[in-house]
Every structure is written in C-alpha cells, then in structure tokens.
Amino acid sequence: MVRDSPPAGSDVSNRGIGRARMFMGGLLLFAAMIAWFVALMMSPHGAIVLGGTEHVRMSIVIFVRNSAIGTLLLCALAAWLLFPKRRPKWPARDWTLIGLIGVMVASSLYQLFWLRSVVH
C-alpha cells in the first residue's frame, strides 16, 4: 500500500499545537484556581487573634502574598495559552474564562494591597 504524496505547501491540517495549548492553558488555570482558593481560605482577615498565636500571623501573611503572586503569574500564563490568535470562536467559553481569570486576578491584587496594611 502506498500513501498519496502530501500536497504542495504547508500542512495546516495538524491542529495538535492548538489542542496542546488549550490543554496546558486549562491545566494551568486549574492550578491557579487551587492556589487562589487555598490562599483565600488561609487569609488572615479579622482582628481576632488568640493569645500565643501572634507569631503565626506573619508566616500566613508571607504565604498568602506568595500565593497571590503565584496566582497572578499562573493566570497570565494560562490566559496567554488559552487565547491564541487563531482559535475556535466560542463566546460563552471565552466570556466564562475571562470572568474567572478576572475574579482571580482582582482578588489576588486586593490581597496584595490589603496585606500591606496587615504588616505595618
């Protein structure tokens, strides 16, 4: 059996790169959601501090700060991978991803600015 020879010109039928970008973008967005949610649950909001636990507060502040920075980086990389120049147009999917990334970025930036008031 002999295959037909490929047509002249570039082969544009391979969409594996686009699918790989979507997969890695989705995986990184999922990782960003986990980092964002863990930092949100460990956030030291509130003025109630039990006696003897003041030394832990600074460690949690550092953890939340690093997690917020990591969430911002993961969101940026995921958005770059999920929105290439040539991609299928799915408006509902696009708006959902934009909303999810926007909420995570806004709350991470809020945590970074809020943590500055906790430290001082």
Buried (B, 14 or more C-beta within 10 A) or exposed (E): EEEEEEEEEEEEEEEEEEEEBBEBBBEBBEBBBEBBEBBBEEBBEEEEEEEEEEEEEEEBBEBBBEBBBBBBBBBBBBBEBBBEEEEEEEEEEBEEBEEBBEEBBEBBEEBBEBBEEBEE
